[in-house]
Amino acid sequence: MGNDLVNKSFALFSWITPAWHPLVLPGTLSIYLVQHYFGADQENEQSREKRWRKNGDSKELRDLQIYREEENRFWPSLREAGNLSLWSIIGLGTVLAVAVEAVPRL
């Protein structure tokens, strides 16, 4: 999710600024496609799964399935609302946004 949102944000921010260039959108799309189809994570998961199936390592296969079902999603689950790291990042971002707005007024 992080990579996808970062890639889209570059195009969005470039589009809403006066110095927008048309090559930003295809560039962002190409980065997304490369990460999606040629990403190392996907290749690592596939090679691990193939190796574990071949060796008969059922515990590792079960752990991989749990990881795919619970953690490897585009949108995080509602359980992530209890994550302290999430709220610390949101709080820090809010404080910095308020500080950025307050500094020019001083």
Long-range contacts (C-beta under 8 A, 24 or more apart in sequence): 1-73, 1-74, 1-75, 1-76, 3-32, 3-35, 4-32, 4-74, 7-31, 7-32, 7-35
